[in-house]
Amino acid sequence: MQKLLKPAVFITALIPFFILVLRVIQNDLGPDPAQELAKETGEWTLRFLLLTLALTPLRQLTGKPQFVRIRRMVGLFALFYATVHFLAWMSFLLAFRWVAIGEELVQRPFITVGFAAYLILLALGITSPQFMVRKLGKNWKKLHRSIYVAAILGDIHLLWILRTDVGEAAFYGLIVAVLLGFRVLKSRKPATA
């Protein structure tokens, strides 16, 4: 059963992507396909990011190590969906017009914040292999705690995009707050001998 866990998580994590590809093929993304594609991939990024953050508390609450065994993979899927989101924005919305992309990154705060979150995820993805864990030593944990910053920035990015209908962003923000609160409480709890 343990051997099937990672392949099952891998296949399950790809389902939203395959559904999106199918929707593209069937021309089923509504009146603004580019916007819908960017929106969907952005939301899946945030969902996988929150799931990654939830895996350690789930292990601590249940005592089941399986949750931690899939954490790296789930985190890399957050990066995967963030990369698809970023590419969808650059290609379909801005047609790889580099000057326009640079202007958008500088002039639109919600894009600046989203890009900052992406850069954090990219740094975490690059440093996720085992040899990087060994190479960075104690600094690896410090760097990987920035996943909380990425989650907060991702939620702010979504909040600014939604503007008026902020219920979804508020829901994700509440999850980030609960997970961050859990981490803070755990770190302050005195270690038992």
C-alpha atoms as one frame of an Amber mdcrd trajectory, in Angstrom:
protein
   0.000   0.000   0.000   2.881   2.410   0.847   4.364   1.894  -2.621   1.104
   3.026  -4.227   0.796   6.237  -2.201   3.120   8.457  -4.243   1.911   7.257
  -7.669  -1.709   7.712  -6.517  -0.986  11.261  -5.291   0.896  12.043  -8.522
  -1.993  10.919 -10.733  -4.592  12.632  -8.544  -2.637  15.897  -8.595  -2.617
  15.855 -12.403  -6.402  15.467 -12.708  -7.147  19.230 -12.561  -4.542  19.827
 -15.274  -6.005  17.150 -17.547  -9.506  18.541 -16.999  -8.226  21.984 -18.012
  -6.539  20.552 -21.117  -9.795  18.784 -22.011 -11.725  22.032 -21.521  -9.249
  23.817 -23.818  -9.622  21.114 -26.490 -13.427  21.282 -26.228 -13.373  25.097
 -26.257 -15.219  25.045 -22.926 -13.524  27.896 -21.062 -16.275  30.458 -21.517
 -16.225  33.831 -23.270 -12.673  34.691 -22.105 -10.676  31.431 -22.274  -7.317
  33.039 -21.450  -8.675  34.689 -18.318 -10.426  31.485 -17.225  -7.276  29.423
 -17.753  -5.205  31.895 -15.724  -7.860  31.966 -12.985  -8.177  28.174 -12.732
  -4.434  27.502 -12.669  -3.942  30.260 -10.080  -6.581  28.787  -7.803  -5.112
  25.285  -8.135  -1.728  26.740  -7.217  -3.172  28.143  -4.005  -5.037  24.918
  -3.222  -1.895  22.788  -3.600   0.064  25.316  -1.578  -2.453  25.103   1.271
  -2.482  21.322   1.049   1.312  21.309   1.317   1.093  23.453   4.447  -1.602
  21.205   5.936   0.387  17.968   5.622   2.699  18.544   8.607  -0.156  19.412
  11.007  -2.049  16.368   9.706   0.946  14.169  10.515   1.303  15.741  13.949
  -2.404  15.364  14.736  -2.764  11.805  13.406   0.726  10.404  13.976   0.717
   9.074  10.381   4.045   9.714   8.594   2.454   9.191   5.159   1.393  12.836
   5.150   4.999  14.042   5.298   6.168  11.520   2.692   4.060  13.236   0.019
   4.693  16.832   1.134   7.556  17.491  -1.315   5.559  16.121  -4.233   2.477
  18.178  -3.364   4.661  21.269  -2.985   6.182  20.661  -6.410   2.682  20.409
  -7.832   1.965  23.851  -6.345   5.012  25.061  -8.313   3.801  23.200 -11.424
   0.381  24.893 -11.344   2.023  28.257 -10.542   4.261  27.840 -13.592   1.285
  26.985 -15.827  -0.518  30.021 -14.346   2.461  32.280 -15.054   2.881  30.919
 -18.597  -0.861  31.289 -19.304  -0.665  34.928 -18.180   2.483  35.665 -20.228
   1.368  33.832 -23.378  -2.408  34.101 -23.691  -2.970  37.446 -21.968   0.213
  39.307 -22.984   1.401  37.267 -26.013   4.983  37.205 -24.660   5.317  40.966
 -25.208   8.272  41.356 -22.851   7.985  45.130 -22.445   4.290  44.773 -21.549
   5.112  41.940 -19.124   7.747  44.116 -17.429   5.323  47.050 -17.203   2.601
  44.848 -15.715   5.014  43.434 -13.128   6.029  46.925 -12.025   2.772  48.890
 -12.375   0.161  46.439 -11.091   0.603  45.572  -7.408  -1.485  42.382  -7.612
   0.812  41.075 -10.346   3.928  42.138  -8.415   2.676  40.254  -5.347   1.763
  37.173  -7.403   5.165  37.198  -9.096   6.912  37.463  -5.710   4.948  34.395
  -4.544   5.986  32.572  -7.722   9.670  33.395  -7.179   9.454  31.984  -3.645
   7.859  28.767  -4.954  10.521  28.552  -7.649  13.297  28.892  -5.039  11.630
  26.194  -2.922  11.305  23.906  -5.935  14.936  24.371  -6.934  16.096  23.595
  -3.390  13.775  20.629  -2.814  16.064  17.794  -4.055  17.900  15.888  -1.326
  21.356  17.075  -2.399  20.177  20.696  -1.955  18.853  19.868   1.518  22.335
  18.581   2.423  24.097  21.492   0.725  22.021  24.181   2.475  22.063  22.471
   5.875  20.255  24.528   8.547  19.475  27.253   6.019  17.233  24.846   4.112
  14.574  24.883   6.851  14.743  28.668   7.119  14.278  29.022   3.370  11.429
  26.524   3.243   9.525  28.354   5.967   9.009  31.081   3.363   6.253  28.860
   1.952   3.993  30.682   4.427   4.984  33.996   2.849   4.188  32.553  -0.589
   0.761  31.421   0.649  -0.006  34.849   2.127   1.158  36.624  -1.044  -0.838
  34.187  -3.195  -3.966  34.906  -1.185  -3.403  38.688  -1.444  -2.914  38.246
  -5.202  -6.271  36.453  -5.432  -7.963  39.000  -3.155  -6.864  41.906  -5.358
  -7.977  40.070  -8.508 -11.448  39.290  -7.126 -11.895  42.799  -5.654 -15.631
  42.642  -4.870 -16.435  38.929  -4.529 -13.757  38.210  -1.934 -15.391  35.231
  -0.204 -13.086  32.684  -1.811  -9.918  34.642  -0.996 -11.170  35.174   2.573
 -11.735  31.406   2.903  -8.203  30.623   1.687  -6.836  33.369   3.944  -8.577
  31.811   6.938  -6.962  28.442   6.126  -3.518  30.103   5.888  -4.129  31.842
   9.247  -5.165  28.572  10.923  -2.153  26.688   9.546   0.239  29.483  10.482
  -1.341  29.687  13.946  -0.904  25.932  14.366   2.778  26.244  13.444   3.331
  29.128  15.872   1.620  27.239  18.709   3.670  24.101  17.988   6.928  26.059
  17.928   6.178  27.684  21.301   5.141  24.453  22.977   7.944  23.227  25.270
   9.561  20.001  24.118   8.819  16.959  26.257  11.615  14.652  27.304
